[in-house]
Structures are given as structure tokens and as C-alpha cells.
Amino acid sequence: MAGGIKQLRKGDILFREGDPSDAMYVIKKGKISITKAKGNSEIVLAELMPGEMLGEMAFFDNKPRSAGAKASTDADVIILPFTALHAQFKTFPEWLRAMVKTVNSHLRSANQTIKNLQSTGKEDAEMFPPHTITCLSAILSLVGFKSGEKNEEGLVIPTNLLRNYTIQIFKQPTHKMDRLMDELSALGYMKVEELGEGRRRLTILKHAELSGFVDWYNEYLFKEESKRITVEEKEMPCLRALIFYGNKVQKDDKGRVVINLTDVQNNSMKDLGRVVDVNAPDSLINKGLCEDKQTAEGKIMMPFNLTEVERITPYWELVYHLLKVAPR
């Protein structure tokens, strides 16, 4: 390949994954996306800016391209053919050549380690499998207990310690921890502030609730299937309605209330924007989360433990939110 400047239009392919390696490139203008094939589509691993180099690691081992590269905007790249570079490299002192080769080898090994942590089979298709949810949430809870500093909002946790626990101790991918914190921030459990230059302030706003969730979900996952009480996603609106109407009546000393399901059916459209009929809690009754309905003076009444329903409903909301998160 000859040297010079190659002009690319947005979307043009510079090289494809698996192509032979014969040159490295320096971006003079525009942006270049580094891509990886995933099924019938592709994912963007990184976006490189003017002044950055790509394709350089194959200079020493001549391996095929491990990823693709294409222009994400109109771009100009400077082509540096390996043949010309090899001729110049031979003029370097032997010790310098050995050092550069060693650095390159270490970088390739480090990249492979990161890929192994961040991308493995099923995890590519499912961002947060159940046991990943408990593991990552437990890391956050643990770091909060160990090194969290209280302020008026919650617990500020050290970024470096969280990273060390995530990668070194629990062998979890950092991109999943970052994504979990984004989702927890959206749900009000955390606050992630970008301070510039790659620095962040991480605050756990609801540490007790997050820790309670970890204990509850871990216990649930390791229970025998026959002993689990699983709330289905379609039952969540009914649970929310029970909390709404349960808080309108007096609880006993055990957190138990009795609500009028006939009134719930008549008023739920006005109060909640959807009809919750008298039969909606039947599946929850069958699971033991609510007690049997009773009829009195033409009204259908139902007892249930409001304290327990209020405890588990946010946990199930968090589970179903995280299970639906798709990889970026």
C-alpha cells in the first residue's frame, strides 16, 4: 500500500474486521469509529478523533484486523504503510526496538483481558442477568459500608476503590458497573456527577434500600423453586394499587390493613388512571401475598400486610427495570 492521505466520506469503510494488516493510520480530520461485528449488526467500540492513531498494533505481529474502522464523519487519514515503517524501524537501536515490541505485546494482552471481562457469550445478549444484578449491587453496598463518607445527600464512595473491587476482587466488567450506576441514578438510588478530566463523584442516595434489595434478591435467587414467591410484571400495577389504597386506611400493629375492593374498582380510574377490578388481586392471593377476600354488606373486602407489600414492591420494580436494560 502506498502512503499519502486517504479521503473518506461519512460511512466509508477504512478496513474491515479480519482484513490483512498492511498499514497504520493517523486521523488528520474528522472522526473514525472502531467497530466489532455482532451477529448481523455491529457495535461501536470507540470513536477516534483527529491526531489519534489506529491500526498500529499489527505493525509487530502482522495479525489480521481485530476490529473494523469506518468514517463516522467525513474524514482524512494519513496512511503509514508497514513496509516503509519497517525500513525505518530497523535503524532504531536494538534496545529501543525490544522495548517498543514489549510495550506493544503488553498492550495487546491488556486489551484481551479487558475484552474477556467485558464480553462473554450470554452477557453480550443480556446486560444484567439476575446474579449479575446481585453481584454488582452488592459491590456498591459493600463499598458504601466500607468507605462511604456521609454528606447531606447520602454516602459518597471512592471511585478507585469501587473499580478495584469490581475488577480485581469480584471479576466483574466495569462497563456493566457503570451502566448499573446510570440506571440506579435514573431510579433515584444514586447520583453520578461528572467532574471533568475523567473524574466522577459517586453518591449512594438510598444505601439502606440498596442493601436491603441485595439481601432480598440474593435470598430469592437461591431459594428452591417451589418455595419462591415470584411477582410477575403484569401483577405490578395491582401491587401499586394496593399500596395506594392501603395507605388510606389504618394499619394494625403488624402492618395489616383491610381495603374495600369494590371502592378500588369504582375509584381506580379516577385515582390511578386505570381500572383495578375486584379480581385483580386473585393471583396475589394464590401466592399468599394477600389474604382471602371477604364479602360484607355487599362490599368485597380484602386483608393484606401493607408493610410487606411496601417492602417488596420497589425490589420487584428494580428487578424488572434492570432485566429489560439492553446492551448499548
Summary of the structure (lengths in Angstrom):
residues: 328
radius of gyration: 28.1
end to end distance: 35.2
largest distance: 99.6
contacts: 909
relative contact order: 0.09
helix: 46%
strand: 23%
